[in-house]
Amino acid sequence: MKQSTYHELNPLVRLKELELLTPELITRMLKAEDSAEVEALFRGTIYGDYLSDSFSESFEEALGRAQEDLLSELVKIVPDPKVIWIYTMRYTFHNLKALIKAELLDQNFDDLYISDGFYSLDQIKTAIRTGQASGLPDVLLESIQEVREHFEESNSLQGIDIILDRKYLYCQRKVADKIDEPELSKEVISFIDFTNILMIARGIKQKRSRNFMSTALSSHGSILKKELLDCVEGDLEQFTNYLRSTSYGEVIEPIIKENTIDLSQLERLCDDYLTGFYETAQTQAFGPLPVLALLNAKSIEAKNLRLIITGKRVGLTEEQIRERMRETYGT
């Protein structure tokens, strides 16, 4: 990819960044006395245009429609659309999970579909039903086929998520390698590493076997799969000591308590680390990082808004909500 092709796109990205909610507004929402005050503040943002009369029933739809409109706009103008798919691929594979299960169970899960900016609900359903669909990449058709073969052999839904999660990480690395942008490749590899770390930590807690974890882990990160598997049959303290010896040692240190990693904070740490990775995008005039940073910022913003809105609804305190929130890009 030629980085100079982003020269004209990135000024538009900077303008879109101005639509991000300010830290001051987020703080006002956190300090709101009740849900009614949060609603009033929310209606004053760009998301307010997507709301129907019932806030409690439509705020999720508003977040989703705003994201869909942004993706639609970016996909049309980005020099290499695969850059956008690197980020929205998570939605593609979410859709595969939901719609494959719907097909196998003879149920309708269409309402679980999330737009990824590329592959429509009908395209994915056709691919699942027939094994082929116009416009879908081979890796998705291969994923569907592998899941079908698994189900035919086992008549069990248990392995579907494992197969598709592994395929997702493989596809992330494959697409990043094709794009061949060093900083983007670093971000993808870090994402795979953190996903593997999360799986091993949960596997230890759930007492999963080495064989089971071997089917779940990706081989496409920077931490050797064998070394991670060697930690499975130990405890969380031993795994924490191993992680301290990796390049992520300093990153995880803040969530280590009594020599053991705090699982409740690990996923948040992953999000915050990857958000911090995008900080370099603020100084880049060329390349794909700024547009990915924007997508990440919008995703984090939506997560935080969900936390605030649902937290206020169930009576969580400001402190309880704040400790669950992700760091935002550029703050």
Secondary structure, DSSP 8 states (H G I E B T S, - for coil): --GGGGTTHHHHHHHHHTTS--HHHHHHHHT-SSHHHHHHHHHTSGGGGG--S-HHHHHHHHHHHHHHHHHHHHHHH-S-THHHHHHHHHHHHHHHHHHHHHHHHT---GGG----SS--HHHHHHHHHHS--TT--HHHHHHHHHHHHHHHHH--SHHHHHHHHHHHHHHHHHHHHHHT-HHHHHHHHHHHHHHHHHHHHHHHHTT--HHHHHHHS-S-SSS-HHHHHTTTTS-HHHHHHHHHTSTTHHHHGGGEETTEE-HHHHHHHHHHHHHHHGGGGGG-SSSSHHHHHHHHHHHHHHHHHHHHHHHHHHT--HHHHHTT----TT-
